[in-house]
Amino acid sequence: MARSLNKVTIIGRIQPNDPELRYTQNGQPVCTFKVVTDEGYKDKDGNMVERSEWHRIVYWGKAGELIAQYMKKGRRIYVEGRLQTRQWEQDGQSRYTTEIVGQDFLFLDGNERDDGGSSSTQSSGEPMRAPAAAGSDEDDLPF
């Protein structure tokens, strides 16, 4: 079998809501949110066209807890992960969604917690990174 690669890297802003942290029935943390990326280009008539793309993001475990704790709507984040498509039935129709299952992240702007707590940078001044992934329980999705 030939090898393949499923890797996604984006930089964007968390929109339109704050990340949502939930727990599966067995207590596994899962954080979901959306990130918007923007691009601009000139069309054939030379007019500037702005375009936004919305990405559904899922982080499991400690990484999800950190994102939910420190990140808010409008904050910039670097997301690294893989694409995954899920299917379910609703009203007799098959529904699909494609999302990025996060494996690493960086907080990109000086994020102060709303309660005046510590920023998302470590004492060394480096951006906060995701902890090593401990594996996810993807079959136990709460949504």
N, CA, C and O of each residue as an XYZ file, in Angstrom:
572
protein
N       0.836     -1.166      0.000
C       0.000      0.000      0.000
C       0.890      1.240      0.000
O       1.870      1.305      0.742
N       0.553      2.211     -0.821
C       1.308      3.464     -0.896
C       1.020      4.323      0.326
O      -0.099      4.351      0.838
N       2.030      5.007      0.770
C       1.876      5.907      1.917
C       1.120      7.155      1.483
O       1.144      7.534      0.312
N       0.457      7.779      2.427
C      -0.247      9.022      2.150
C      -0.030      9.988      3.308
O       0.563      9.623      4.323
N      -0.498     11.190      3.161
C      -0.317     12.211      4.173
C      -1.615     12.968      4.366
O      -2.214     13.428      3.394
N      -2.054     13.102      5.596
C      -3.238     13.869      5.946
C      -2.796     14.883      6.995
O      -2.796     14.583      8.189
N      -2.422     16.075      6.556
C      -1.919     17.097      7.463
C      -2.443     18.456      7.039
O      -2.421     18.809      5.860
N      -2.916     19.216      8.024
C      -3.469     20.535      7.783
C      -2.779     21.510      8.723
O      -2.576     21.208      9.898
N      -2.419     22.679      8.208
C      -1.849     23.749      9.015
C      -2.568     25.036      8.643
O      -2.588     25.422      7.474
N      -3.159     25.702      9.631
C      -3.822     26.984      9.374
C      -3.456     27.976     10.476
O      -3.109     27.593     11.594
N      -3.541     29.239     10.134
C      -3.428     30.329     11.093
C      -4.638     31.215     10.868
O      -4.882     31.674      9.752
N      -5.392     31.453     11.927
C      -6.584     32.275     11.789
C      -7.089     32.739     13.135
O      -6.415     32.606     14.157
N      -8.294     33.288     13.114
C      -8.929     33.806     14.329
C     -10.090     32.917     14.738
O     -10.842     32.417     13.901
N     -10.215     32.732     16.045
C     -11.343     31.976     16.581
C     -12.588     32.843     16.420
O     -12.643     33.963     16.928
N     -13.581     32.322     15.713
C     -14.835     33.024     15.444
C     -15.947     31.997     15.298
O     -15.583     30.852     15.034
N     -17.175     32.222     15.423
C     -17.807     33.425     15.952
C     -18.018     33.366     17.473
O     -18.541     34.312     18.061
N     -17.611     32.253     18.110
C     -17.813     32.066     19.548
C     -16.526     31.614     20.219
O     -15.567     31.231     19.550
N     -16.513     31.662     21.545
C     -15.410     31.111     22.322
C     -15.367     29.593     22.140
O     -16.398     28.985     21.851
N     -14.207     28.972     22.302
C     -14.132     27.503     22.264
C     -15.055     26.888     23.329
O     -15.227     27.443     24.414
N     -15.634     25.749     22.998
C     -16.558     25.051     23.903
C     -15.907     23.761     24.394
O     -15.501     22.920     23.592
N     -15.812     23.613     25.696
C     -15.231     22.412     26.297
C     -16.346     21.529     26.824
O     -17.203     21.983     27.582
N     -16.333     20.265     26.423
C     -17.287     19.266     26.923
C     -16.496     18.035     27.307
O     -15.292     17.951     27.065
N     -17.179     17.093     27.902
C     -16.552     15.844     28.314
C     -17.388     14.681     27.793
O     -18.618     14.724     27.820
N     -16.699     13.637     27.317
C     -17.391     12.432     26.866
C     -17.931     11.697     28.085
O     -17.651     12.084     29.220
N     -18.697     10.650     27.860
C     -19.270      9.875     28.964
C     -18.198      9.270     29.852
O     -18.425      9.056     31.043
N     -17.025      8.990     29.282
C     -15.948      8.415     30.103
C     -14.989      9.486     30.647
O     -13.919      9.158     31.161
N     -15.378     10.775     30.532
C     -14.600     11.848     31.138
C     -13.504     12.444     30.287
O     -12.739     13.270     30.785
N     -13.391     12.065     29.027
C     -12.363     12.603     28.133
C     -12.748     14.026     27.700
O     -13.833     14.221     27.153
N     -11.875     15.033     27.935
C     -12.171     16.402     27.499
C     -12.113     16.528     25.976
O     -11.248     15.939     25.328
N     -13.037     17.298     25.417
C     -13.040     17.583     23.987
C     -13.460     19.038     23.804
O     -14.495     19.466     24.314
N     -12.644     19.788     23.070
C     -12.885     21.203     22.823
C     -13.181     21.398     21.342
O     -12.444     20.911     20.484
N     -14.267     22.115     21.048
C     -14.630     22.395     19.663
C     -14.743     23.905     19.466
O     -15.186     24.628     20.358
N     -14.341     24.362     18.297
C     -14.456     25.773     17.951
C     -14.252     25.918     16.454
O     -13.920     24.956     15.761
N     -14.455     27.129     15.966
C     -14.228     27.435     14.553
C     -13.134     28.483     14.431
O     -12.979     29.356     15.285
N     -12.379     28.368     13.340
C     -11.341     29.332     13.009
C     -11.636     29.846     11.602
O     -11.952     29.076     10.695
N     -11.526     31.161     11.440
C     -11.721     31.759     10.123
C     -10.360     32.202      9.584
O      -9.562     32.823     10.286
N     -10.123     31.865      8.322
C      -8.930     32.318      7.611
C      -9.396     33.225      6.468
O     -10.428     32.974      5.845
N      -8.629     34.272      6.203
C      -8.998     35.245      5.175
C      -7.927     35.300      4.105
O      -6.745     35.084      4.370
N      -8.362     35.592      2.894
C      -7.423     35.809      1.804
C      -7.988     36.877      0.889
O      -9.199     37.089      0.826
N      -7.112     37.530      0.197
C      -7.514     38.534     -0.768
C      -6.792     38.300     -2.084
O      -5.642     37.861     -2.114
N      -7.481     38.599     -3.158
C      -6.874     38.466     -4.480
C      -7.582     39.417     -5.446
O      -8.669     39.919     -5.162
N      -6.948     39.650     -6.584
C      -7.558     40.495     -7.601
C      -8.250     39.612     -8.638
O      -7.679     38.631     -9.115
N      -9.474     39.970     -8.976
C     -10.199     39.215     -9.991
C      -9.719     39.635    -11.380
O      -8.809     40.456    -11.499
N     -10.318     39.085    -12.418
C      -9.852     39.344    -13.783
C      -9.997     40.806    -14.194
O      -9.323     41.256    -15.121
N     -10.879     41.562    -13.506
C     -11.049     42.986    -13.802
C     -10.158     43.869    -12.941
O     -10.215     45.095    -13.045
N      -9.325     43.254    -12.082
C      -8.416     44.015    -11.243
C      -9.007     44.475     -9.922
O      -8.365     45.209     -9.171
N     -10.244     44.040     -9.635
C     -10.884     44.408     -8.371
C     -10.419     43.476     -7.254
O     -10.271     42.270     -7.450
N     -10.194     44.062     -6.082
C      -9.780     43.261     -4.930
C     -10.981     42.480     -4.398
O     -12.055     43.038     -4.175
N     -10.776     41.180     -4.203
C     -11.830     40.313     -3.682
C     -11.336     39.708     -2.373
O     -10.253     39.125     -2.318
N     -12.140     39.853     -1.317
C     -11.826     39.261     -0.014
C     -12.650     37.989      0.141
O     -13.826     37.945     -0.222
N     -12.021     36.966      0.679
C     -12.693     35.679      0.843
C     -12.324     35.095      2.204
O     -11.164     35.133      2.614
N     -13.321     34.556      2.898
C     -13.094     33.924      4.198
C     -13.456     32.452      4.117
O     -14.412     32.069      3.442
N     -12.694     31.646      4.803
C     -12.962     30.205      4.889
C     -13.102     29.855      6.364
O     -12.284     30.271      7.185
N     -14.145     29.087      6.703
C     -14.408     28.680      8.083
C     -13.996     27.231      8.269
O     -14.282     26.385      7.422
N     -13.322     26.945      9.378
C     -12.809     25.607      9.662
C     -13.323     25.145     11.025
O     -13.207     25.865     12.017
N     -13.888     23.947     11.065
C     -14.305     23.344     12.337
C     -13.089     22.647     12.935
O     -12.392     21.903     12.245
N     -12.834     22.893     14.226
C     -11.651     22.365     14.888
C     -12.066     21.563     16.119
O     -12.994     21.946     16.832
N     -11.372     20.443     16.365
C     -11.600     19.620     17.551
C     -10.248     19.290     18.172
O      -9.342     18.822     17.482
N     -10.112     19.535     19.477
C      -8.924     19.128     20.234
C      -9.375     18.261     21.399
O     -10.366     18.560     22.065
N      -8.641     17.192     21.635
C      -8.939     16.246     22.711
C      -7.962     16.425     23.873
O      -6.856     16.932     23.690
N      -8.367     16.019     25.033
C      -7.478     15.930     26.191
C      -7.030     17.272     26.724
O      -7.755     18.264     26.650
N      -5.807     17.286     27.272
C      -5.242     18.470     27.910
C      -5.144     19.640     26.933
O      -5.353     20.788     27.325
N      -4.834     19.367     25.687
C      -4.764     20.432     24.685
C      -6.104     21.157     24.586
O      -6.140     22.387     24.536
N      -7.201     20.407     24.558
C      -8.532     21.009     24.507
C      -8.833     21.835     25.743
O      -9.433     22.906     25.651
N      -8.416     21.338     26.902
C      -8.639     22.082     28.143
C      -7.861     23.401     28.139
O      -8.387     24.428     28.567
N      -6.617     23.381     27.660
C      -5.804     24.603     27.596
C      -6.419     25.630     26.651
O      -6.489     26.815     26.979
N      -6.857     25.184     25.496
C      -7.463     26.099     24.527
C      -8.720     26.720     25.116
O      -8.915     27.931     25.017
N      -9.577     25.906     25.727
C     -10.806     26.429     26.320
C     -10.510     27.417     27.447
O     -11.249     28.383     27.636
N      -9.449     27.183     28.182
C      -9.099     28.039     29.313
C      -8.531     29.385     28.862
O      -8.883     30.418     29.432
N      -7.668     29.395     27.861
C      -6.923     30.592     27.504
C      -7.409     31.325     26.256
O      -7.136     32.517     26.112
N      -8.108     30.664     25.366
C      -8.470     31.302     24.103
C      -9.922     31.773     24.105
O     -10.806     31.137     24.680
N     -10.134     32.895     23.450
C     -11.457     33.495     23.334
C     -11.699     33.898     21.889
O     -10.778     33.929     21.072
N     -12.941     34.203     21.592
C     -13.327     34.689     20.277
C     -12.420     35.854     19.865
O     -12.148     36.752     20.661
N     -11.958     35.825     18.615
C     -11.142     36.898     18.063
C      -9.645     36.699     18.203
O      -8.869     37.411     17.566
N      -9.222     35.747     19.020
C      -7.795     35.506     19.232
C      -7.218     34.702     18.080
O      -7.901     33.870     17.483
N      -5.932     34.963     17.769
C      -5.247     34.247     16.687
C      -4.648     32.963     17.223
O      -4.134     32.917     18.341
N      -4.723     31.907     16.398
C      -4.197     30.602     16.785
C      -3.611     29.906     15.560
O      -4.139     30.007     14.453
N      -2.519     29.206     15.787
C      -1.918     28.314     14.791
C      -2.453     26.926     15.108
O      -2.335     26.460     16.242
N      -3.041     26.259     14.115
C      -3.627     24.931     14.282
C      -2.929     23.963     13.344
O      -2.783     24.235     12.153
N      -2.506     22.847     13.881
C      -1.914     21.777     13.084
C      -2.664     20.490     13.423
O      -2.868     20.170     14.594
N      -3.071     19.761     12.391
C      -3.817     18.527     12.632
C      -4.059     17.766     11.352
O      -3.286     17.840     10.397
N      -5.167     17.023     11.359
C      -5.535     16.215     10.196
C      -7.014     16.383      9.900
O      -7.797     16.688     10.800
N      -7.400     16.188      8.655
C      -8.809     16.265      8.269
C      -9.518     14.969      8.607
O      -8.967     13.880      8.452
N     -10.745     15.106      9.070
C     -11.578     13.933      9.353
C     -13.013     14.272      8.981
O     -13.508     15.345      9.325
N     -13.678     13.368      8.286
C     -15.077     13.551      7.920
C     -15.929     12.588      8.730
O     -15.650     11.392      8.808
N     -16.981     13.148      9.336
C     -17.917     12.325     10.101
C     -19.264     12.297      9.380
O     -19.619     13.231      8.661
N     -20.006     11.206      9.587
C     -21.326     11.051      8.983
C     -22.320     10.669     10.068
O     -21.979      9.932     10.993
N     -23.562     11.171      9.959
C     -24.645     10.786     10.851
C     -25.961     10.907     10.101
O     -26.024     11.500      9.024
N     -26.995     10.349     10.673
C     -28.329     10.399     10.084
C     -29.169     11.436     10.828
O     -29.159     11.491     12.058
N     -29.903     12.266     10.059
C     -30.788     13.251     10.656
C     -32.015     13.370      9.774
O     -31.908     13.689      8.590
N     -33.174     13.116     10.347
C     -34.442     13.177      9.609
C     -34.407     12.311      8.356
O     -34.917     12.706      7.307
N     -33.805     11.131      8.469
C     -33.730     10.199      7.355
C     -32.716     10.569      6.286
O     -32.638      9.894      5.260
N     -31.946     11.612      6.496
C     -30.952     12.062      5.526
C     -29.555     11.861      6.092
O     -29.328     12.045      7.288
N     -28.625     11.483      5.228
C     -27.227     11.387      5.642
C     -26.623     12.778      5.668
O     -26.744     13.537      4.706
N     -25.974     13.106      6.772
C     -25.301     14.391      6.933
C     -23.808     14.134      7.116
O     -23.400     13.106      7.658
N     -23.000     15.094      6.650
C     -21.551     14.961      6.744
C     -20.960     16.273      7.241
O     -21.523     17.343      7.009
N     -19.842     16.188      7.914
C     -19.060     17.362      8.258
C     -17.588     16.981      8.222
O     -17.204     15.879      8.613
N     -16.787     17.901      7.751
C     -15.339     17.704      7.750
C     -14.743     18.681      8.737
O     -15.066     19.869      8.726
N     -13.871     18.176      9.591
C     -13.266     19.005     10.628
C     -11.775     18.711     10.717
O     -11.288     17.703     10.205
N     -11.072     19.609     11.375
C      -9.652     19.409     11.645
C      -9.538     18.854     13.052
O      -9.981     19.488     14.010
N      -8.948     17.676     13.186
C      -8.658     17.102     14.492
C      -7.265     17.591     14.854
O      -6.269     17.178     14.259
N      -7.214     18.477     15.842
C      -5.971     19.136     16.193
C      -4.969     18.212     16.855
O      -5.327     17.353     17.660
N      -3.710     18.403     16.502
C      -2.615     17.635     17.092
C      -1.582     18.538     17.752
O      -0.847     18.092     18.633
N      -1.516     19.810     17.334
C      -0.586     20.769     17.917
C      -1.205     22.142     17.732
O      -2.062     22.323     16.867
N      -0.780     23.117     18.536
C      -1.270     24.478     18.393
C      -0.274     25.451     18.992
O       0.598     25.078     19.777
N      -0.425     26.699     18.605
C       0.312     27.815     19.205
C      -0.661     28.970     19.382
O      -1.427     29.274     18.467
N      -0.646     29.616     20.536
C      -1.381     30.862     20.730
C      -0.513     31.966     20.142
O       0.659     32.076     20.501
N      -1.053     32.780     19.255
C      -0.213     33.700     18.493
C      -0.227     35.146     18.942
O       0.648     35.913     18.541
N      -1.185     35.544     19.758
C      -1.137     36.926     20.209
C      -1.079     36.969     21.727
O      -1.322     35.958     22.387
N      -0.763     38.118     22.280
C      -0.619     38.256     23.726
C      -1.950     38.092     24.409
O      -2.641     39.076     24.671
N      -2.318     36.866     24.700
C      -3.629     36.563     25.257
C      -3.630     36.663     26.775
O      -3.053     35.811     27.450
N      -4.255     37.665     27.306
C      -4.438     37.749     28.750
C      -5.773     37.115     29.077
O      -6.767     37.335     28.386
N      -5.784     36.331     30.131
C      -7.044     35.751     30.579
C      -7.954     36.872     31.050
O      -7.474     37.901     31.524
N      -9.279     36.682     30.923
C     -10.248     37.700     31.298
C     -10.174     38.057     32.773
O     -10.529     39.175     33.147
N      -9.719     37.129     33.630
C      -9.663     37.394     35.063
C      -8.340     38.042     35.468
O      -8.034     38.133     36.657
N      -7.555     38.493     34.489
C      -6.293     39.154     34.790
C      -5.172     38.185     35.095
O      -4.126     38.596     35.598
N      -5.362     36.917     34.806
C      -4.370     35.891     35.100
C      -3.204     35.925     34.136
O      -2.990     36.914     33.434
N      -2.460     34.847     34.109
C      -1.243     34.784     33.304
C      -1.553     34.774     31.822
O      -2.656     34.415     31.407
N      -0.585     35.166     31.037
C      -0.772     35.181     29.592
C      -0.506     33.794     29.031
O      -0.099     32.882     29.750
N      -0.744     33.656     27.736
C      -0.567     32.365     27.087
C       0.868     32.118     26.664
O       1.155     31.142     25.971
N       1.758     32.985     27.071
C       3.153     32.699     26.790
C       3.795     32.154     28.045
O       3.433     32.537     29.157
N       4.731     31.275     27.865
C       5.428     30.693     28.992
C       6.415     31.714     29.530
O       6.623     32.755     28.908
N       7.024     31.436     30.669
C       7.946     32.388     31.284
C       9.118     32.723     30.359
O       9.734     33.779     30.508
N       9.428     31.859     29.426
C      10.525     32.116     28.490
C      10.123     33.095     27.393
O      10.965     33.524     26.603
N       8.821     33.455     27.338
C       8.335     34.342     26.294
C       7.926     33.606     25.040
O       7.451     34.232     24.093
N       8.095     32.292     25.004
C       7.697     31.494     23.850
C       6.191     31.261     23.874
O       5.618     31.148     24.958
N       5.520     31.183     22.710
C       4.096     30.894     22.686
C       3.806     29.530     23.301
O       4.632     28.620     23.239
N       2.629     29.401     23.892
C       2.238     28.132     24.506
C       1.946     27.106     23.424
O       1.263     27.399     22.443
N       2.467     25.906     23.610
C       2.284     24.816     22.652
C       1.414     23.742     23.269
O       1.259     23.666     24.488
N       0.853     22.920     22.412
C       0.033     21.807     22.879
C       0.897     20.776     23.577
O       2.043     20.561     23.182
N       0.361     20.128     24.624
C       1.081     19.018     25.235
C       1.084     17.828     24.285
O       0.294     17.780     23.342
N       1.965     16.877     24.529
C       2.021     15.682     23.688
C       0.669     14.985     23.712
O       0.067     14.815     24.772
N       0.201     14.584     22.543
C      -1.104     13.915     22.448
C      -1.046     12.554     23.113
O      -0.115     11.774     22.913
N      -2.073     12.295     23.910
C      -2.141     11.018     24.609
C      -3.131     10.088     23.938
O      -3.533      9.079     24.517
N      -3.523     10.422     22.725
C      -4.506      9.603     22.020
C      -5.899     10.125     22.311
O      -6.150     10.679     23.381
N      -6.788      9.951     21.379
C      -8.153     10.428     21.572
C      -9.121      9.269     21.469
O      -8.823      8.212     20.914
N     -10.273      9.513     22.019
C     -11.342      8.522     21.987
C     -12.366      8.992     20.960
O     -13.479      9.379     21.319
N     -11.988      8.959     19.678
C     -12.813      9.527     18.617
C     -14.162      8.840     18.471
O     -15.092      9.447     17.940
N     -14.304      7.598     18.921
C     -15.572      6.913     18.800
C     -16.553      7.353     19.871
O     -17.709      6.932     19.843
N     -16.133      8.184     20.813
C     -16.968      8.612     21.909
C     -17.256     10.104     21.789
O     -17.167     10.835     22.775
N     -17.608     10.568     20.562
C     -17.878     11.975     20.331
C     -19.164     12.377     21.023
O     -20.161     11.661     20.923
N     -19.173     13.516     21.731
C     -20.366     13.955     22.432
C     -21.316     14.754     21.549
O     -22.308     15.283     22.052
N     -21.049     14.858     20.261
C     -21.907     15.645     19.371
C     -22.086     14.931     18.073
O     -22.777     15.430     17.184
